[in-house]
Amino acid sequence: MRQALRNFLQSEKGRLLIRWSAYTGLAFLSVWLITWFLRPYYAIGINETDSLSGHVYLIMKQQKPERGDLIVFRAPNTVKYYPPGHIFTKIAVGMPGDVVEFRGREVFINGKSFGYAKTHSQKGHPLNLGPTGVIPAGHYFAWTHSKHSYDSRYADIGWVTPDRLEGKAIELF
């Protein structure tokens, strides 16, 4: 049996198998090392809801968003409907210095309407309105087009604070 294995490994097919195995192992090792080194700067995010068009995102950590950028942030520890630290991806529509106000349940940022805040979640839980006034330095108003989006329109999420901001995101697919 050993002789047969030795003969196979010395044959053209055996050498091809050894070469293919070495290249495959090297490729996996390379991907693992690149991922390990880039982990502090980049990550892959998955969107599990229909609040945004994409489902897979490249997260660029430690990057300050600009208006209209996709931002990634952790839920506050007080959030009711997700585990503490849950990761959200939304659109940064309110920037530091912008003015947020509600007229009834309709939210406005610098006088422009960004839809309505629902009174209750899809499961019937009451939803309180989010913060109003001037957005402080380093804070953001996160939002999506979906009327069911759980975002800064609601007190549970509020403004995205600097300690919860993970970075910007780019839709991959």
C-alpha positions in Angstrom: 0.0 0.0 0.0 2.8 2.4 0.9 4.6 1.6 -2.3 1.4 2.3 -4.3 1.1 5.7 -2.6 4.8 6.5 -3.2 4.4 5.6 -6.8 1.3 7.7 -7.2 3.0 10.7 -5.5 6.0 10.4 -7.9 3.7 10.2 -11.0 2.6 13.2 -13.0 -0.9 13.1 -11.4 0.7 12.9 -7.9 3.0 15.8 -8.5 0.0 17.8 -9.9 -2.0 17.0 -6.7 0.9 18.0 -4.5 1.4 21.3 -6.4 -2.4 22.0 -6.4 -2.6 21.3 -2.6 0.4 23.6 -1.9 -1.1 26.4 -4.0 -4.5 26.0 -2.3 -3.0 26.0 1.1 -1.0 29.0 0.3 -4.0 30.8 -1.0 -6.1 30.1 2.1 -3.2 31.2 4.3 -2.8 34.4 2.3 -6.5 35.2 2.6 -6.4 34.5 6.3 -3.4 36.7 6.9 -4.8 39.6 4.8 -8.1 39.3 6.7 -6.3 39.3 10.0 -4.2 42.3 9.2 -7.1 44.3 7.7 -9.6 43.4 10.5 -9.1 46.7 12.4 -9.9 48.7 9.2 -12.4 46.6 7.2 -15.2 44.1 7.7 -18.1 42.5 5.8 -21.6 43.3 6.9 -24.9 41.6 6.2 -28.2 43.4 6.0 -30.9 41.0 7.1 -33.9 43.3 6.4 -35.4 45.1 3.4 -34.6 48.6 4.8 -31.8 49.0 2.2 -31.4 47.6 -1.3 -28.2 45.7 -0.7 -27.5 42.7 1.4 -23.7 42.6 1.7 -21.6 45.6 2.6 -17.9 46.4 2.9 -17.5 48.3 6.2 -14.7 50.8 6.3 -14.1 51.2 10.0 -12.9 54.4 11.7 -14.1 56.6 8.7 -16.2 59.7 9.3 -19.3 59.7 7.2 -20.6 62.5 5.0 -24.2 63.3 4.3 -25.8 60.5 2.2 -23.1 57.9 3.1 -24.1 54.5 4.5 -23.1 54.4 8.1 -22.6 51.4 10.4 -23.3 51.6 14.1 -24.1 49.6 17.1 -27.4 49.7 18.8 -27.5 51.4 22.2 -27.7 49.2 25.3 -31.2 50.5 25.9 -32.6 49.3 22.5 -35.7 47.1 23.1 -36.1 45.0 20.0 -32.6 44.0 19.2 -29.8 42.6 21.4 -27.4 45.3 22.8 -24.6 46.0 20.4 -26.6 44.9 17.3 -25.1 46.3 14.1 -27.2 48.6 12.0 -26.5 50.0 8.5 -28.5 53.1 7.6 -28.1 56.4 5.6 -26.5 59.4 7.3 -29.1 62.1 6.5 -28.5 64.4 9.5 -25.0 65.8 10.3 -23.6 67.7 13.2 -25.2 71.2 13.3 -28.3 70.2 11.4 -31.7 70.8 13.1 -34.1 68.0 13.7 -37.8 68.6 14.4 -41.0 66.7 14.4 -44.3 68.1 13.3 -46.7 65.6 14.6 -45.1 62.3 13.6 -43.4 63.8 10.5 -39.6 64.3 10.9 -37.8 67.2 9.3 -34.0 67.9 9.1 -33.2 71.5 8.2 -36.8 71.9 7.0 -36.8 68.9 4.6 -39.2 66.1 5.3 -37.8 62.6 5.9 -41.1 60.8 6.3 -43.1 59.8 9.3 -42.3 58.0 12.6 -44.8 55.2 13.3 -46.7 55.1 16.5 -46.2 51.3 16.9 -43.7 48.7 15.6 -44.9 45.9 13.2 -45.3 43.7 16.3 -47.5 46.4 18.0 -44.9 47.8 20.5 -45.2 51.6 21.1 -42.5 53.7 19.5 -41.5 57.1 21.0 -40.2 59.9 18.9 -36.4 60.4 18.6 -34.4 63.4 19.7 -34.9 66.9 18.4 -32.9 70.1 18.1 -29.4 70.7 16.9 -27.4 67.5 16.2 -24.3 67.7 18.4 -20.7 67.4 17.1 -19.8 63.8 16.2 -23.4 62.7 16.1 -25.6 61.6 13.2 -29.2 61.1 12.3 -29.5 57.6 10.7 -32.4 56.8 8.4 -33.6 54.7 5.5 -36.4 55.0 3.0 -38.3 52.1 4.5 -41.4 53.1 6.5 -40.6 50.2 8.8 -36.9 51.2 9.4 -35.9 51.2 13.0 -33.7 54.3 12.9 -33.1 57.8 14.5 -36.7 58.7 14.1 -37.2 56.7 17.3 -36.0 57.3 20.9 -34.6 53.8 21.2 -32.1 54.4 18.5 -31.7 58.2 18.7 -28.7 60.0 17.2 -25.7 57.8 16.4 -23.1 58.8 19.0 -19.3 58.7 18.4 -18.9 55.7 20.7 -21.4 53.6 18.7 -20.2 54.6 15.2 -18.3 51.8 13.5 -17.7 53.6 10.1 -18.9 53.9 6.6 -20.2 51.2 4.3 -20.3 50.4 0.6 -22.9 48.1 -0.9 -21.2 45.1 -2.6 -24.4 43.3 -3.6 
